[in-house]
Amino acid sequence: MQIATRPANSSSEILAHLPRIGGVIPMYVDGEWRLAAGGATRELYDPANGQPIASIAEATEADVEAAIAAARKAFDEGPWAAMNAADRAALLFRVADAIDARRDEFSRIDTLNNGKPLRETQYDAIDAANCFRYYAGLATKPHGQTFDVPAPSQTFTVREPIGVCGQIVPWNYPLLMATWKLAPALAAGNVCILKPSELTPLSTIALATIFDELEFPPGTINVVPGPGATVGHALASSMLVDKIAFTGGTKTGRSIMQAATSNLKKISLELGGKSPNVVFADADFETAVDYALFGIFANAGQVCSAGSRLVVERSLRDRFVERLVERAQNIRVGDGFDPQTEMGPIISPLHRERVEAYIATGVEEGAKLLCGGERLGGPLAAGNFIAPTIFDGTSPNMRIVKEEIFGPVLVIQTFDDEAEAIAIANDTVYGLAGAVFTGDIAKAHRVIRKLRAGITWINTYHPTYNEAPWGGYKQSGIGRELGTYGYDAYTEVKQINVNLDVAPSGWFADRRV
Ligand code: NDP
C-alpha cells in the first residue's frame, strides 16, 4: 500500500467564508445566523489527523422548536409555497450556479470535515449543483393528471407541497445528502429544517450562506446542527412537522419511524445495505476487478450502496481474488488533500473502532484475512485510517457477511451456478443495491431481474444519477429519492372534481310544496 500525505493547508483558510459569532460557526434559523440557546458548542475534528478544525453551535430542543415555529410560519403564511413555480425554479437555478462558482470551496470543506479525497468531493460538488438544476427544471413541468370519469364531471389532480419537512442526513456525503433532501423539497414548494450529521455540518452551513445571500424567504430553509438523539428526535416526533425524510442506519430509521407516529407524518427512509456484486466467469476480467475495488473502497467503504459482498463464480475465483488483493494492496491511502490519494480515512475514531471490531470478529469467526485489517501508522497514525481489507473463507452466518460494516471491508462468497449466485445475492435483510458482471447480456438481465434490490448495475458499480430513483427494498428503506420519484415524495396529491352541469342532483326529493 502507498501512503499519501497533506500539502500545506489551513482549515481557517478553507472555512474563511463561513459565518462566525464570537468565533463559533452559528446555525441558520428563520433567515438569521444564531448561536444555540444556552450557548452549547461542538468541536469538529479533521479525520485525517485528529486536529480540531472549528467550533460550531450545537442545537438544543429549544432551537429545534424555534426552527419548527419559523418553518411553520413560513409555510402557513409565507410566500414560498404560494410563489409561481417559475420563480421558485429561478432561485433554485441560482443556487446551482452559486455552488458551481464555489465548487472548490465546497470540495475542500467536505475533504477537511469528512476526510474523503478531493477527487470525490469535487464530484459531490458538481452533483450537488446539478441536483438543484434538475429539480429547478422539474418545478415547472406538468405534475397532474386528468381522468375520464363519467359525465358531467371533469376530474384532475394537482400536486401540492406537504408542508414543513424535517430532514436528517448522515456524514458520508455531507453536501450531497443535504442537497438530495433540500432540492426536491424546495422545488415542490415545501419548507425545510435540515439536521446535518453532528460530525460533518460544515458544507451544509456553506450551503445555507447561499440561501441567505439569495434572500430566500426567512424560515424557508433552516439548518440545525446537533445530535440525533435530541435534535433529530425532536424533528421526528414533532406534531408540527408534516414530513420526515431520513438517510442513515437501519436501526436509527426504525426509531425515527416510531417517533413519526406522533402525528402520522409522511416518512421517507434511505437506510443501509449489504449489497452483492456478482461476478461470473465470463465477465471482462479487468473491468470486473476494477469495479469490485471501486464498489467497496470508494469513500473507504462508507457508502450505503457499497458492493461489500463479492459473489464470484468458483471457476474464476482464485485468479480473480489474487488480482483483487494485489490491486487492493496498491491503493494509495492517505490525506484527502493530496491529489494522489485514492482512499481517505474513516470518519471518526469511534467509527474506526466499530470497523476494527468487525475485522476482529471476522478473524474470530474463522474467515481468512487476505489483506489489510490493520490501522495505518507512520505519517497517518494520528488519523482514522484502516487499510483496504478483504476476507475470504466466509460462511453465510458470519456477522461480517450479514451485517453492514460501513468501512473498507470486503467479504468474498463463492457460487457454482446462476441459481446459487442469485440465492447468495438475496440472502440478506437488506435490498439497497447490487451488480452483475458478465459477458452474456441475457444472463445479466435474468440475474438482475431476480435481485431483490432497488438500485442495480450491469457491468459497472456505483454510478448514481439525479434523474433516476434511489432507494431500497426490504430493510434498506421506504420510498425513493431523486428523479421524479424524489419530487413526488415531497408532494400531496389533490383530486379536484368539477361539475360541468350545474344543476341540483335530485337525490333527495324537494318537498317544499
Ligand atoms: P445514523 O443512523 O447513526 O445517523 C444518521 C443521522 O441520523 C445523523 O444525522 C444522526 O445524528 C441522526 N440520528 C441518530 N440517532 C437519531 C435519532 N434517534 N433520531 C433522529 N435522528 C437520529 O447513521 P450514520 O450517520 O452512522 O450513517 C451511516 C449509516 O447511514 C449507514 O448505515 C448507511 O448505510 C446509512 N446511509 C444510507 C444511505 C442511503 O441512501 N440509503 C446513504 C448514506 C448512509 P448524529 O449527528 O447524532 O449522528
Boltz pocket constraint, residues with backbone or C-beta under 6 A from the ligand:
constraints:
  - pocket:
      binder: B
      contacts: [[A, 168], [A, 169], [A, 170], [A, 171], [A, 172], [A, 195], [A, 196], [A, 197], [A, 198], [A, 199], [A, 226], [A, 227], [A, 228], [A, 229], [A, 231], [A, 232], [A, 233], [A, 236], [A, 247], [A, 248], [A, 249], [A, 250], [A, 252], [A, 253], [A, 255], [A, 256], [A, 270], [A, 271], [A, 272], [A, 273], [A, 302], [A, 303], [A, 304], [A, 305], [A, 404], [A, 406], [A, 432], [A, 476], [A, 477]]
      max_distance: 6.0
